[in-house]
Amino acid sequence: MKYMLLVCGDDTADASGMAPVEPWVEELGDRGVRLHGHRLALPAEAVTVRVRGGEVLRTDGPFAETKEYVAGFDILECDTLEEAVEAAARHPVATIGAMEVRPFWPMDGEEDADAEIRALDAELTEAVRARDVDRVLACYAPDVVAFAGDAERFGTAALRKAVEGAFAGVTGPLIREVLEFRVHVDESIAFGHALVRLRGTRTDGRPLDDVLRVTTGYRNAGLRWLIVHEHLSTPAEKTEDRS
């Protein structure tokens, strides 16, 4: 289960004798307990936003005047609350401040995300088969970065030209067959590793039959997952049996 660890500092405490945080980060990271984390700027740099009667009220500074403040956060993955508390107690800031351990709201996030990403890949396969450029581009984020061989493409406008060029080089349907597909989801980002076979007929009548190694980066855009990074390459050893 995932836990949010809020690192609460105390601006009246003497931190000169506090142990460094780096060993704690490295040790929990090596064990796969700490997934993410970051230090935050001081409360003086915060902006508090409220909406009252339809009016946006902005106040410079934290929402509450207190000597304690959230100095950073860490996301932990532990089997039990006790394990998360134990990890929090070992954080150096716990000796001068406080650590708030709060479980994530229970949900089948990773399982749902895996299914959504695989559905996105299936949609890409169908869009390629139909040679529908707009449908293909709908699978990508506007700021996508795509690499194919020596070519680098930034954004969907550049990607559109590449897809249109690829479709113009074949006649009839373009078959995209996913031979292997592995997905790793980590909060709002995910990575996919696939072996993809493309088959079709070139405009000069020659057959097209290529196998590509595809590495994909995904980002959760709120309501759906989108492709933000794609790298196509030719495997060192091509699949021998393509029958």
Secondary structure as GFF3:
##gff-version 3
##sequence-region A 1 243
A	DSSP	beta_strand	2	10	.	.	.	ID=ss1
A	DSSP	alpha_helix	22	30	.	.	.	ID=ss2
A	DSSP	beta_strand	34	39	.	.	.	ID=ss3
A	DSSP	three_ten_helix	43	45	.	.	.	ID=ss4
A	DSSP	beta_strand	47	52	.	.	.	ID=ss5
A	DSSP	beta_strand	55	60	.	.	.	ID=ss6
A	DSSP	beta_strand	68	77	.	.	.	ID=ss7
A	DSSP	alpha_helix	81	89	.	.	.	ID=ss8
A	DSSP	three_ten_helix	92	95	.	.	.	ID=ss9
A	DSSP	beta_strand	98	103	.	.	.	ID=ss10
A	DSSP	alpha_helix	109	130	.	.	.	ID=ss11
A	DSSP	alpha_helix	133	137	.	.	.	ID=ss12
A	DSSP	beta_strand	140	148	.	.	.	ID=ss13
A	DSSP	beta_strand	151	154	.	.	.	ID=ss14
A	DSSP	alpha_helix	156	168	.	.	.	ID=ss15
A	DSSP	beta_strand	170	186	.	.	.	ID=ss16
A	DSSP	beta_strand	189	202	.	.	.	ID=ss17
A	DSSP	beta_strand	207	220	.	.	.	ID=ss18
A	DSSP	beta_strand	225	233	.	.	.	ID=ss19
###
